[in-house]
Each structure stands twice: as C-alpha cells, then as structure tokens.
Amino acid sequence: MTQGFLRSKLSGADYEKLSAISIPKVHQIILKAYQLCNPEKIFICGDTPDEIAYIRDMAIATGEEKSLAVPGHTYHFDGMYDQGRDRDATKFLVPEGDSLSSSLNQIERQEGLKEMRGLLKGAMKDRTMIVRFLTLGPANSVFGILCMECTDSWYVAHSVDLLYRPGYQAFLQAKDDTDIFYTLHSSGKLNSDMVSIDYQNKRIYIDYIDNTVYAVNTQYAGNSVGFKKLALRLAIRRAHSEGWLAEHFMMVGVNGPGGRKTYLAGAFPSACGKTSTAMLPGETILADDISYLRNIDGVCRAVNVEAGIFGIIQDVNAKDDPVIHNVLSLPGEIIFSNVLIKDRKPYWLGMGEELPKDGISYTGKWYEGKTDEKGEKILPAHKNARYTVSLKALENCDPELNNPQGVELGGITYGGRDYRAYVPVQQGFGWEHGIIAYGAALETETTYALVEAEGKYEINIMSIQDFISIPLGDYLENYLEFGKRLKKTPPVFGVNYFLRDLKTGDFLNTRRDKHIWIKWMELRLHNDVEAIRSPTGWIPKYDDLRMLFSKVLNKDYPREDYIRQFSIRIPENLAKLERVERFYTQTVTDTPSKLFEVLNEQRNRLLKARQQFGEYISPETLLREK
C-alpha cells in the first residue's frame, strides 16, 4: 500500500530509486512525512553527481543561498532569532513512566508529538520535500549508522552533502530490519529573503523512542541538520546500551619525532578552541566535532562521524589559522552563513583585515552604528557566523578519515573556559582521575554559540551535557566502565586556553600556544619527557616547553611566563571543587560514588600542598620537592 501510494506522488526515476531500497521503515517514513507536510513534490537523492549539482543549483535558484565572487562560494542567512543552538526550543520527548535528568529540557512524548504534528501540518505546501540518505561514520563499518533526512530546505540538503558521507548505496545494501536515524525538518514560513520568520514557534524535538529528530521554523544548521548534535543525543543512548562512546570530540593527528603520528581526541564546548586545535598547522585533522569510540580487541579506536566542518568563523585569520583561512580564500565549495557581504565578498569578525562600513548581513542592510530594537549596536557579522566545507577540501585532511576500523587513540583531552583555576595543560593520574577531574568537572563560560546570555559559568560534563539523553550518572558510569574494559587505556589530559592573570585579568595563553600543549602531550604519550606531580595532575617541565616554543613557534618562552601559567592556585581550585560537587549533589541524583571519591582525593592533595607551600605554588617549588 505504501509503495502504491508513493508511486503516484513520485516521478518515475524517483520511484525507482526509492523502490530499490528494501527497508520498509524508509517507505513508511516518507509516506508519513508526505501526508503530514503536504509537499508539492518529493525528490529522492541517489547521490549521483548530477543530483548533487541539482541540489546545489536549487539552493541558489530559490534564494536560500546566493553566489559570491569566488567560484564555488555561496552565502546563507538565518533569521535574527535563529543564530545558534536554541536550548529552550530543544526538548527530549519523554514517554510517560520514563525519566531523564532534571537538567535536561524535556516534554511528555505524546504532548510533544501532538504539538510538532500541528506545527508541521501542511508546512511543505507548494514546496519540494528533499530526501537525503547518509551515513554517520564510514559505511560498511562497525562504527557506521544509517540516517536519512526529509527537508524542504535546499540549503539544508546542500549542507548535509558537505558534512556527511553519502548513504544511498549503503541503504541499498542494508538489511530490511536495519535500524536508522531519521530527521524531519521544515523551515516553516519564509519571508521574501527565504528566511524562517515564525521563530516564536521554533521547535527541535528529539524522540529517542523512535530515533527521530523533528525540527520546524528554523534554518540554522545546528537545529535543522538533524545529524549534528541532535543525532548525537540518539547515538549516546545506543552507545550506552552497547558499551561504546558517542562523544563531542575533535581528533587531530599529531606528528612526532621519527615520523610517528599520534591521534589525540578532545572535547571542548563551542567557541573554546576545538576546531582550531583540530586544524593546527603541520598536523592532520581527522575530526572537528563528533566521534564514536569503540573497544576493538582491547584498543580504543575512533572514527569521525562526519566528513565536513560546520565551523565558527569568528577570529579565523591568516596568522592564527592558516590552514582553514587558505581554504576559505580559494575556489571551492563553501557555504558562509551570517557573515557580512560587501561586493560579493564575505567578511567576519576577527578576520585580520578592516571590515566595510556597510553591506548586507543577517539583519538586512547593515551600516556602521546600526542598532537593534533595544538600542544596542549590531555587529557587522554575527559572533556565531559559520562556514560549511568538506574535510577533503583541506590540504591536511587525515588519510584515515574513511578507515572503517577507525584509528587508535593515543590520548584524550578536555578543555573549556576556566579563567581562574586549571593550568594550561596537565595529565591525569589515571583514567578515572582524568575523566572525572577534567571531563566530568569541565567548567566553562557560555558563549555566543548558544541563544542565551554570554558570560554564565556552568559545569558542562565532557562538553556534551546538552546532548546527553540518558541519566547523567549512567553516562558517567558507562565512561568509567569503558576505560576499565580496555587493555590499553588512553591517558587523559586537561587543557585550559583561557587562564587569566588574577590581578590584571589578562590572558596568560596566546591563541597559538595551544600547539605547544598538544605537542607536549604527544611527547608524554611516548615517555619522551618527564613531568612534575602537582595536586591536580602531571604538569610540564620548563625546559621541555622552552624547547617546544622554540622549535614549533620559533619564539622565546620566558621562565616568568611558565611560572605564571603553571603555578597551582589553591583557593581557586578548592572553590572549583565545591562548585563541581554542588552540581553533582543538587542536579545529578545517580552520580557514581567514584566521582566524589576522586574529587575528595584532589581536595586532600590541595589542602596538603597549601599547608606545606601556601596558597599559590610555583611549579619550580613542586619540582624541588620531587
């Protein structure tokens, strides 16, 4: 019956493409989406070059994207109130009798489904519903998950082509009972500039019972491309049930002495240095956002879920980010979003050159001094302006990107915006200490990547807290158990690119210093350098860092800088522990006892050090006491 109905709604070619897929759920999904959203046409993308080009052309023809002067470059604008992931509008659909952590935004499942059906009813009238088949992770791999999206946005359909691996062939080969992730998206009402305008009815709902993401009245890719952080929520549940990890990880291949390469994974909240770490010059980028980790014969191996980058463009410049800046300057397929446009050229904040005094932005015609309805000045481009590009466009894209077995992880690191406490880089005393003290205790300041006020401090577990779709305690327990089952456990590091001087408020790291911290980790993983034991972890020795600064950045590293950066701040670290423990006591009802045990051990080390050395302890004092 499903195929018979769809045959009357599809062109002959589209019907043939769909009927070649034997998974019944695929046909049912498309039928239900058609009946609910009432599109004029359905386009089934089979991933041929002509079809991909057609989607790209339609994005421009409809006005969702516009061409720029550099061949292959286009730009897209989201609405004034659709400039980032929207926590308030994003909810889990929780069945009656089930429960998630109270820290997670949620709505009763049937109530949420009813609301979403009401918003999506007839939403695609007079439009085309585009159906994309994709894979999360490499196809034909133990890591891979099949996924599909039905959308009425050519911009979204174009974006997924840059961000993910094509999946039509994998769907053809899949078994009838294959479980898939699915997204249904509609931009909703649009204005003459093809921008979603019904922002008050923006909704992004995750149905983990049916592995489905619903999004309506939004175009911002973090909300509308269902396979980024939205599908991550679904993957976390699957990972928990099967004993692996779905993580908010970048991965970088770090070149070491003798031609070796070591893969490091890292979790950072948005706008905290994650992508720039993945793109360090002279190293290779394997992932910039989401990774899956599995225990393969006792070894921790990982893959990039994606095949492209939806990256924050603010502060990308030739000096600090030469790899991506070069790609953004050359011909090739790139979508810029929410930047300033002048004479068909994109401009963004912190790009290293003077910006025009006027142009076109997501606010319409922009001019210097323009204000919003509150009288506040509007910046030339949004702080969360983005670029979308395929990883293969980067000259340093790692050759193991599509390896179905993934790569062996040498180490894992966690970092946020911690202005007061943690040193720039340190190594945990073991899996449990590193995971808890640096990952579970990750404290950061909220940034412009979220649609809410900036400058609010919060605990952000593993930089994934917004996306955890199981009880937080279960998530932590799975993490700890994953490490126990490994024969070869990756060391865990903590980094802090945002440490400030307590008196002046000045940053103690430069943007390029992160390369030194990563290089030091690589040497530690191979026992090439020793470290100093501090109350919070193993920290570098001055001579090793001085050597790296000279070799990697060709700059001097004064001993005074080292002491300012790596002195242990006892009061600030004790206060941090109190905040972390308060969060887990008040917010997480099922916290593993191991977390409090590890944090208490760290407190005792700090108290003992304070009694012996005082409130602020130079790393050289710790070295002498070795």
GIZIFEN-V664690 format. One record per helix or strand of 2 or more residues. SS is the DSSP state (a for helix, b for strand). FROM is the first residue (numbers start at 0). TO is the last residue. Records with the same first field share a line. If there is no record, write none. Layout:
# GIZIFEN-V664690
SS->FROM-TO + FROM-TO
This chain:
# GIZIFEN-V664690
a->1-6 + 11-18 + 23-36 + 48-60 + 108-119 + 153-162 + 167-172 + 198-200 + 220-223 + 228-241 + 256-258 + 273-277 + 321-328 + 390-392 + 430-439 + 460-462 + 464-466 + 471-484 + 510-524 + 541-552 + 558-565 + 569-585 + 592-612 + 618-623
b->40-43 + 65-66 + 72-75 + 89-93 + 105-107 + 127-135 + 144-150 + 164-165 + 180-185 + 202-206 + 211-215 + 244-246 + 248-254 + 260-267 + 283-286 + 290-295 + 298-303 + 307-311 + 333-336 + 339-341 + 344-346 + 357-360 + 363-366 + 385-389 + 406-414 + 424-426 + 442-444 + 456-458 + 490-494 + 531-533 + 536-538 + 567-568 + 615-616
